[in-house]
Amino acid sequence: MKQWSLHRMSVALWITAMTMSTSCLEGGRNTVSNTTVGMIRLDAKAFKNVLDVPGGTFYAPQFDTMSDGACCIVRYELDFDAPENSLTMLQAYGYYTVMITYKEDVDKYLLLSALTDTAAVLPEETAVMDPVTSCLGYLKGMLFVAHQLKKASDQREIWHLSYDPQTAVKEENGRHVFDVYLRATVRVAGTRTPEDSYEVCAYDMKYFLESAAERVKNAGNTLFSIRFNYVSEIGENALTWNRRELELQVTDILQETAN
């Protein structure tokens, strides 16, 4: 059996787990297990770090040493019958206490409004296999996306996401499409055999996505697409670009903004 690196295995399991959750009522217990993305926040009322997740807030001791604003993926177990998760406690503090069974940090990047030179190879650039294997959520202006590339498990990358404000917006067959450009460069070269791997990144796209959603809403539509243009091959002096679209709902962006 082929051995996956820990990082690749964790993200692959995460992508699978995004569509799965388990609950049980054994012995009268009411519990749920699931996986989610989130962002750390120092809660002024409880004076402790909590994890804001899509639809709610969690606390666990593993968050205590994390930095405010840090992003991560967690696998959690939530016991609704635990005393710390009573309705009284929830109303008083606004979060559920959970048990974390897995946690992985997620790198954060800013969407840049200055497009990189799409004809030039960046220093130490590496090709991308799939720019959006999964969209893992939108939270507090951050879009969580999983990328796929072929690399050694000990290689580390820097991801670059940019757009041209003058040409980003397009209307195609009645659809609103917004172009962004994704590229990856090697920060730490790997020493192991390259294999298919997944990387999860969180992109600060608040202004971009809110503006796109408002524009589409004002046009009377409910859906729009972010088109990821990405470097799929790197020749000696040339790049091959491909495209993949991610469809988003206007309400998903604007409702999150309103929260």
N, C-alpha and C positions, 0 to 999 in steps of 0.2 A: 504494500500500500504506500502511495506517495505521501511523504511527510510535508505538511504545510508549516510555514513559519507561524509563530504565535500571533503576530500582527495580522497576517492574512487570514488565519483561522478565525480570529475574533471578529473581524469585519464581515467575513462571509457568514458567520453565525448570526451576526447582527442583522444583516440584510434579510436572512430567512426569518428571524424572530420578529421583524417589524410587522409581519402579517399574522403573528401568532400570540395568543395569551392563554394562560391556564388559570382556572380557579377551582376551588374545592370547598366542600362543606363537611369534610370528615370531622367527626367529633364535635359538630356544631361550629367549627371554625369557618370563617368567611375570608378567604385569602385570594390574592391574584398575583400572578407573576408575569412580567412583561419586560420589554426593552424600550428605552426612549433616549432621546437626546435632551440636553438641558444646558443651562447657563447658571453659574454660581452668583449668588447675591447675598450680601451681608444684610440680614433682616434686622431693622432697627428695633422692632418690638421684642423679639426673642434674643437679640444680640448674639446671633450665631449665623453661620453660613447655611443657606438653604439652596436648593436646586430648583429653579423655575423650569418647568417642562411644559410642552404643549397641553394646555387644559388644566394646569394645577401647579402645586409646589410640594417638594419633598424635603425631608431632613434625614440625614444619616451621619454617624460620626466620621465617615470617610471624607465628608465635605469640609471638616473643620480646618484642615491645613491647606485648602485650595485658595487660590487668589480670586478676589472679586472680579467677575466678568469672565472667568475661565469657562471653556466649553468642554463637554465630555459626553460619552455614551455610557449608559449604565444598564445593567440587568438588575431588576429589583424584585423583591417580594413584599407585598403590602398586606398586612393583617388588619382588616377592618374591625375585628373584635378586640384588638389590643387596647388597654386602657389609654395609652397615649394617642390613640386614634378615635377617641370618643367624639361625639358631636360637640360636646362642650369644649374639648381641647381644640378641635378644628375651628370652631367659631372664635376662640380666644387668640389662636396663633396663626391660623390660615394655612397650615401645612400638615401633610401626613408624614409620620415617621415610618421609614421603610428599612428593610435589610438589603444591603447591596451585595450581590453575588459576583458581579464583575463591573469594572470601571476602566475606561480608557480615555485619555485626554484627546481632544480634537484641536488641531491647529486652526487659528483664526487668520483670515486675510480680508483686505479691503478691496472692493471692486474699484478699479482706477478708471477715471474719465479721460485718460490719455492713452490712446491705443498704441500698443507696441508695434514695431515695424514688422508687418506680416510677411515681408519678403526676405528678411534676414534671419539667420539662425542665431539664437541666443547662446551666449557662452554656457557650455555644459548642458545644452538642451537635450531632453529625452522625449521620445514619442509617447503618445497617449493612445490606449486601445479603445477606451470608451469613456467619454467625459461625464456621463450621468448613468451609472448602472442603477442608481436608486436615488430618489429625493427623500431624505430622511426627516424633513420637517422645516417649518419656518417659525422662528421664535425671536422676538425682540429685535427684529431687523436682520437677523442672521438666517441665511439659507444653508441648510446642512445637505451636502451632496457627497455621494460616493463615486470616486473615479477608479478606473481600471487601467493598469499598465503592466508591462513586463519588466521585472527588476529583481535584483538580489534582495533577499529579505533584510539585509543589514544596510541597504542603501537608503538615504534620506533625501527628500526633495523639497524644493520651494515651488509653490504654485503661484501662477500669475493669471489674474482675471481682469480684463480691461474691455473698454468699449469706446466707440467714437460717438460723441453726442450729436454730431451732424448727420450721421448715417445709421444710427442704431435702430430707429423706428421704421418699420415697413408694414404696408398693408398688402396682403397677398390673398386673392380670392375671398375677400371679405374678412380675412383673419388678421389680427394684430400680432406681428412677430418682432421681437426685440433681440438684436444680435449682440452677443458678447464673445470674447475670444479667450480661450483657455490654453495655457502653456505650462510646462513643467521643466525645471532645471535641477540638476543634481547638486545637492549641497554636500553630501558625504557619499563618496563612491563605495559601492558594495564589493564584497570579496567572494560571495557565495554564488551558486548557479542561479541565473535569472529564471523566474517563474511568474505566472500570472498572479498579480497581487491587487489589492484594493486599498485605497486611501480615502478616508473621510475627512472633509474639510468644511469649515464654517465660513461663509462669505458675508461680510457686512454689505448688504445690498438694499438697505432701508429706503434711501431716497429713490434709487432706481426703480425698485419694485412698487413703491407707493405711487410714484408718478405714472408708471405703466398701468397700474390698476385703475387709477383715477381716469386716465385717458380712455381706457377701454370701457369703463363704466359710463362715462359721459357719451360715448358712442353707442350706448345701448347694448353692449355685449357683456357676457359673463365669463368668457375664457380668453386667455392670451398665452402665447408661447415665448419662452426664452430659448433662443437658438444658440447653442454652444458650438462655435467654430473652434476646431482643435487640430493640432498638428499630429497626424497619424503616421507619417513617415518623414525621416530626415535623410536627404541625400547628401552628397559631398558639399554641394553649394546651393541646395534647393530644399524647399519644404513642400510636403503634400498636406493640404488642408481638407478636412471633412466636416460634416455638420450633423448635429443631433439636437432635436427639440425636446424641451420639457414644457408640458402644458400645465398651467396654473389657473386656479379659480380666483376671480376678482375678490370674492367674499373671504377667501382664506387669507389674503393679504390685508384687506381693510379691517376685518374683524380682529385680527391679531394686533393691528395698529391701534385699534380702539381700546384694547384691554390695558 
